[in-house]
Amino acid sequence: MSTERTAILVGTDGSTPSDRAIGWAAGEAARLGKELHILHVLETPTKTAPGNTGGDRASLVDAWNPVLRAGRDTALLRHPRLKVETMLVHDRTVAGGLRHYAGEAAEVVVGHRGRGGFASLLLGSTGLHLAGRFPGPVIIVRGHSDTPLGEVVVGLDLAEDPAPALDHAFAAAAGRGSRLRVLHAWRPAAHAVDVDAQLAAGGRYERLAAALAPWRGRHPDLKVVEDVVVGHPVQMLALASAEADLLVVGSRGRSFPLGSVGHGVIHHAHCPVAVVRPRGD
């Protein structure tokens, strides 16, 4: 498989959230100089070769082609020079169909929920599934404002490998010409006194600065703010996301594909969330 990832892949089901995801993905593709691939997955109870649209499925194909055409129109209305490809495929699950075509995608983008509310959270459940398992950035598009705010936030857990999340966050902030806020949230032990908590916070600032040093060296012109706060990580990141264009978090790894923090911010963030899993996993 080629290591050059030439496209942004976005899933659609014709819902308003997936339309917003297409618009966001189109902007990302234009900014990165990549193609936009818009995909809709028809779920089938039995395994079907991806892309097989023959037989009694012809009527379903006819029904969904207008959704793909509308998605393409949405993308080109915002970015007329963008190269857009639409795909209609069959798979047992939406996540499975997306994964089949995501191998060479730079990013996979989905809306925060699908058609029909709770009963059919196709893209909602798909986003949760992909965010913990897809090797690369998965962006769940949340929020209602398209006005740039000039900040990217990345949540950092000092106990985990920061490289995947920091690679994505620094590149995203640099590409947007935005400030990068690196946020580490922690909660002191219940029995800790104020002096102990202050010393612990100071040590965390030092560890955070050490972790960021290599990326600061690669992006000397990028404004970076280091923020160590006391509180639950999900609550603190959700608050920070209200003033951000993108929130970036890492993924737990093999044993815990999507940790509680990633799961929480997907549900509570006020802006798009990028969950970044190492490509090698």
Secondary structure, DSSP 8 states (H G I E B T S, - for coil): --S---EEEEE--SSHHHHHHHHHHHHHHHHHT-EEEEEEEEE-SS---TT---GGGHHHHHHHHHHHHHHHHHHHHH-TT--EEEEEEEESSHHHHHHHH-TTEEEEEEESS-TTGGGG-HHHHHHHHHHHHSSSEEEEE--S--S--SEEEEE--TTS--HHHHHHHHHHHHHHT-EEEEEEEE---TT--HHHHHHHHHHHHHHHHHHHHHHHHH-TTS-EEEEEEES-HHHHHHHHHTT-SEEEEE---SSSSS-HHHHHHHHH-SS-EEEE--TT-
